[in-house]
Amino acid sequence: QVQLVESGGGLVQAGGSLRLSCAASGRTFSRYAMGWFRQAPGEEREFVAAINWSGDSTYYADSVKGRFTISRDNAKNTVNLQMNSMKPEDTAVYYCAARHLVLTTTALGYDYWGQGTQVTVSS
C-alpha cells in the first residue's frame, strides 16, 4: 500500500515556474515507477511525465518536453515536478501516481493516486 500526497500547486503567471512535490508513504517506494498526470475541467486525465524506480529513465509528454523536469529522491520518498516557462494551457489539477516496478505512460496502469493539487497559469 502506498499513500501519495501532492503539494506545491498554486497560481503563477505565464512564463513563471512552479515545483510540485509528491510525498509517498511506505518503505518500498523505490520499487515503484512514478508518474505525474493532469486533468483540466471537461478534459480527460492526461500523461505529463514519468520516472522509473531508479530515476535514470524519464518520459515526457510532447507538450511539456523541454519545460518540465521530473525527479525523485528514494531516500526521502519523494518525486518532484519542476515546471518552467509555464503556459495558460498548463492549468489543471496535477496528480501524482505510483505503479509497482514497471514504468508506463498510461493512467490505467497506475495503482495508487494522490488527491491532486491545483495549478493555475494566468495569461
N, C-alpha and C positions, 0 to 999 in steps of 0.2 A: 504494500500500500504506500502510495506517495501522495502527499498533500502539497499543493503549489499555491503560493501567494505572490501576486504581482504588485509592484509599486513603481512610482516614478512618472505616472501619467500626468497630464495637465494641459494647459493652454500655452501655445507657442506661436510666434509669428512666422510666416513663410520665410524660409531661409535659415531659420533657427535650428536648435538641436535639443534633443531630449535623450535621456538614458533610462531605459526600463530595466528593472531587475525582477527576478523571479527567485524566491527562496523556496527550497524544497525540503520536506521533512524526510526522515528515513535514512538508514545507514547504507543503502545500496544505490545512492544517487549516481555513482559513477558507472552503473550498469545500464543507465538509461540514455537514449538519444533524446535530445530536447528540441522543441520547435516553438516558433512564435507564429501566431496566426492573427488575423484581424477581421473585424466584421463591421461594415458601415450600415447605417439604417437602410432597410429594404434590400440589402445585398446578402449574398451568401458569404459564409466564412471563407477566407482565402489565405493561402500559404504566404508567409513573409520570409522566414529564414529558419534553418535547422542546423544542428551541430551534432556530430556523433559523440559517443561516450567518452572518447579520449580528448576531444577538442581539436583534432588535427584534420578534420574534414567538415567543410561547411557548404551549405547550399543557400541560394537566394532567389527570390522571385525577380524576374527581369525588371519589374517596376521599382525595386529598391536597390538593385545591384549598383555598387559604387557609392551609395549614400548611407546604407545601414551596415552595421557590423555586429555579428553575434559572437559571443564568447562565453566561456564557462570556467568556474573555479570549483573543482571537485572537492577540494579541502574545505570550502565554505558552503558547499551545496547550493551554489547559485549559478544562474545563467543570466546574461545581460544582453540587451539590445541597444546599441548606440545608434541613434538616428540623427543624421546630419542633413543639411540642405533640405529641410522638410518642405513639403508642398501641401496645399489645402486638400488634395486628394488622399493624403495620408491620414486624414481624420477618420477615426474608427475606434472601436473598443479592441484592445490588444489582449490576446490570450497567450499564456504560456502552457505548453503541453509536454507530456513525457511519454515515451514509448520504450518498452523494455528491449534493450540491445540494438535493434535494427533501426537505422535512420530511414525515415520516409518523409515525403513532402505532402502526403495525403492526410487530411484531417481525420478521416475514418480510421486511420492506422494507429492513432494515439490512444493510450489507455487512461491517462489522467489529465485533467484540465484545471487551471486556475479559474478564479471568478471574473477575471478581466479587469483592465484599467483603461479609462477613457483618455484618448489623445485627441486634442483639437488643434488644428493648424489654421490660423486666421490669415486671410489674404491682405 
